[in-house]
Amino acid sequence: MKSTNNKPDSGSNDEKKPASESGTVSTANFIREIIKNEIQDGKLNGKIITRFPPEPNGYLHIGHAKAICINFGLAREFQGECHLRFDDTNPSKEETEYIEAIKRDVKWLGFEWGEHLYYASGYFEQMYLWAIELIKAGKAYVDDLTAEKIREYRGTLTEAGKESPYRNRSVEENLDLFKRMRNGEFPDGSRVLRAKIDMAHPNMNMRDPVMYRIMNAAHHRTGTEWKIYPMYDWAHGLEDSIENVTHSLCSLEFEDHRPLYDWFLEQLNIHHPRQIEFARLNLTYTVMSKRKLLQLVKGGYVSGWDDPRMPTLSGFRRRGYTPEAIRSFCERIGVAKRDSIVDYALLEHCLREDLNKRALRAMAVLNPIKIVIENYPSDKVEYLEAVNNPEDETAGKRMVPFSKIIYIEQADFMEEPPKKFFRLAPGREVRLRYAYFITCNEVIKDPDTGNIVELRCIYDPQTRGGWAPDGRSPKATIHWVSAQHAIDAEVRLYGQLFSKEDPDDAPDGDFLSNLNQKSLEILSGCKLEPDLKKAMPGNRYQFERIGYFCVDNDSSPQKLIFNRTATLRDEWAKIAKKAKEKR
């Protein structure tokens, strides 16, 4: 008989309601208010204790960030403590790699657990002894039914289940069989230990749930010591009780499981934490089931858990997101009791707000076209002053080299411009950022292909710094890079991994059919200003007029690689503006 862990699927898609159409997001936190009231009423004798209990069977994603901010954030706010506990009860899916990745992510978000690092496996012996107690009290029994039969006997939401023929074994027989299960005398899945509650209970979780299954698998901490492993619903409340957790904060899919947790704690007469459920985070254009994320990794649809298109925290970090932006996002969406879908644009808005204040500016030309400034001396190089960040006076300034040959973006020139195109065109003058006014006089094309390969321009030496003594002002300012000093780089333009707001919305139910085939574009031969040569992995920049970019982990002095973190276009700001105008 094959038995699986019965933890609620973190990727379950409960009833979802659209996020506020007003363009605003609630920052209310009902759990904070509950704790405040408890403190005022004197219900908390000591400090509050929360916990963040991930399963080490995958990398953390943005949904976990919300849970981390709630648990660690509230503990910090009320001078309590938050435990980091690994629910390592299923060795067939858990790896040390995941444990180390989870630790990195929690620290990266800005939280510390100090001495409070725990593992469910550290409580295996105590859980086993408590299971013995329930067997002796006639509250648990060993069942030989197959997994299929157990599901069949459970009944349905409208029909009561029926009792297993093994339900009324004697206490002595159950104790003997359970000890032999622990000793490894039976094959995987041949027997389970179940709680004896009520097969007609309206809550399906109370119909004699499985507490232990046989699994001859090596555990990352206990090795081959154990041949049986606790189910999540049995372990969940016990772990909280052992650690004296005061507030067990869970997402909504655990609400129907709470009566079972209560039953176990009451039967054992041990410390009873208060469980409070909150709405999990649902984000447009995103899947947050670890099973689906693992499918993306194993199937080669992404380069790994830290692929910048993944909603994992390691993916966001590699893409260039800041922990401050993610914490701000989690605070702004608030903590509610009802599931909703949050627009991805709000997450990007929080990111832009943060990066606008901290990212250094730089000039980069991603799709270069060469300009020769005919009246500029061939042997001359000037160093022009450029601002590192107009939002941060302490960021200072830098000197950018300027010479006879420069690169501009192909999109900044049109040979036959439409009416509202104000950038460079034949006979037209534009401003070069921090430099001079230039006018295009000639277009050089490849005689074989007809493609533009070079522009011939003249500059006005009286406009150094981008200002004219006579007060004239071109309608467009464009960025540039000196060809003589430019450094080459590869730039990866990342977009949404999925083409639909709800990736699960597919005729055949296959979320993979909604993968965005254009979610990654790789540009080679990009030209960057020379200061970026010293950029290190993780450094973030705003490429002026283009977007925010981050140096990739795989970057090196021999091959610079930049990931696009976000464009400059703020869709959420537009949504909020329209909503305000509507009101």
C-alpha angles and dihedrals in degrees: 000000000000116000126183135199109273100213110141111263107261086209094058113133105222122182105310125200122198116259116256111300089207091081092245130103126212117247093192118131112195092185091059089053092050092053092046090053092047090053092048091049092049094241094133110070094180137015122308117258121200130170141207107214111185123175109236093229099106144354122293118260135199091276089060088051088065091051091046092051091048097048101036093033096054092044089053093045093053096039092249132123135260122206125215105215127176113216093213099167098125111060093179091073104027129095137180087234089066093049093054091045091052092051091051092049095050091049092045090055087057104258133122131197096193110191092349101095112133141170129209086224088065087067098046094108094049091047090051092052091049090051088054088053092055092048091051090049090053091248099116137039142182113251127200096192117122119249089253092053092047089055090047093049092050091075124207139284088273100033128059119239125241130238123260115248086235094054096098100050113141121265089245094053092047092050092049094048094045093051090048089050088056091049091056098246094137132059123253114287096006095115140012136191113238134189114243105227122125127317090197096052113133089227106074091209090066095057098105097297121207113258102179137018131191113250123165095201130129114250121219091235108021098037112202096335093109127054094177127055130197121247116240096248091055095045100040101075094033093058091051090048094050091052093046091238110184098195121033102195114195138166120258098265087072095058094091089049094056095086088057093050088049091050093053093048093047094049090051093041094223135139110308117209120203111251118210122181125211134185114273120231118266115184129191118250089017141103117206103182109117088214090059093042089052088050089055091050098043092044093054093239087130132025094248145305089303096050104139090235092059120097089229119120089239088053092050090047092052091047090056105260116150125227088232091060093050093047090049090050092050091050093048096051089053129203115283138164096234127072117243139166117247120209112245086223090073091058090051090047091056089049094051091048090055099040092047087064099042111025117100115232122240138165119242132168111209099180103028130203119184123242123193113200099211099196095046115100113257094222097044126105122179128191111218126197116248130182116243095205125351089201093057119050091189091063090077127196139291136209116243120198120236125192144161095280121049139165126234131178116278088228090061092068131061124176092205105024123196120238098273098040106110101171126096119323135149109300093005128121123221135173120249109218110261090351135065144312113264132190125205113233105165141021118212117204135189105256092217101046103021090229119145110252103167144012124212114213141165126221132214107234090200091068100066110154091025100284131109123218090220091056098244115146126193116227093236137051117195133186126238145175129221108249093213093056103029120121123214122240143168114237123198115205109205124194136172113314091220130049096212129064088230107039090192090062097101131130092238095034091246108138090195090070087069096057112133105239090199097052092116130041119176118207120194127189094038114163120226134182111264097249088072091067088085093050113129130210109282095025112134128212141173108231098212114253091359113067147264119313137184131203107250124236090244093055120118137172087261093052120021114203124188126189121209106239097184141332121249092246109103109205093177092056088054091049092050092047093052091047090051092049090048092053 
